[in-house]
Amino acid sequence: MPTQPLETLFRSEVLSMSAYHVADASNFIKLDAMENPYSWPEDIQARWLESLKTCPINRYPDPEAKTLAVALRRANGIPEQAALLLGNGSDEIIQILLMALSADAAVLAPEPGFVMYKQVAQSLGLRYLGVPLLADSFELDMPAMRAAIAESRPALIFIAYPNNPTGNLFDADAIKEILSLAPGLVVVDEAYAPFADASFIGEMGDYPNLLVMRTVSKLGLAGLRLGFLAGNSAIVEQLHKVRLPYNINSLTQITVGFALDHGEFLLEQTQTLREERALVFQALDETPGVRAYSSAANFILFRTLNKAADDVFASLKSQGVLIKNLSPQGGLLHNCLRVTIGKPEENQAFLSALAVALK
């Protein structure tokens, strides 16, 4: 240990924070982290492994990931005039964005939302403001958003579309109004785009302050840790100054490029998960003592009405099913749980375990 007290070594914001906790999912049916539960077909795996034979792992990776960038543009319909920033998952992109801001900048996001917006902003000592969503619908509270923007003049606004953890798509016109009102940047986080029929990629030409962020994690490539940001080249140029060199390793560059070039099976898996989502939602919606919220993502948020969510979560876990307990966050998420859509047999195991937990 250093002789200097930790209280003087680290910023007060860091000392007061809690580390992001990832649950141990060993020996559980894992429905807690919004992952694609399907592996790759054997013939695709064989071709992928063959493609890795020429990977020059003794050399640093392409610092600009040029080949991968072309594949990402093609697969996501990104306009040529938009610049790209690649990150080690969306988390690194969030960190890069916030590190680039001035020290006294304000950061704004609807809440509940993706926890890393707040986590990273506070770790950097920035002024973070969370604007509560409407209690009954989890929609944007536009009077509150307008007031918060006018008062705090945020340098950056995060909007998850669909929203995590609520799963809903905010009204597109409301987001466009925020883009028009915002004095700084607006990041529309489309992490769950594969499961939603909505995107702001086509709006980038109309809003110079719009940045669209996506990831390949929910598509089925979570272990590769790749996210990207698209937007105005003058903005992205500044962000590249903060990005560490070689942040996208060679194996990720080759593998994501391969997956996007052979992506039919990923699209089929996504469609299967969308169909399963509808079945799970219907089952939850018909379950007494539960209120399920409609989702455009690969998970469903639901509230327990007659039993504490903590008790339901513990019962599910004792039955070998791991989902996400959001109730400890309090506020609008009191007594709320979130379940990721899995394979049909996993979803049925969850629903059966839930019926026991609710008794």
Secondary structure, DSSP 4 states (H G I P E B T S, - for coil): --SS-HHHHS-HHHHT--PPP----TTSEE-SS--------HHHHHHHHHHHTT--TTSPPPTT-HHHHHHHHHHHT--TTSEEEEESHHHHHHHHHHHTS-TT-EEEEEES--HHHHHHHHHTT-EEEEEEPPTTT----HHHHHHHHHHH--SEEEEESS-TTT-PPPPHHHHHHHHHH-SSEEEEE-TTGGG-S--SGGGTTT-TTEEEEEESIIIIIGGG--EEEEE-HHHHHHHHTTSPTT-S-HHHHHHHHHHHHTTHHHHHHHHHHHHHHHHHHHHHHTSTTEEE---SSSEEEEEESSS-HHHHHHHHHHTTEE-EE-GGG-GGGTTEEEEE---HHHHHHHHHHHHHHT-
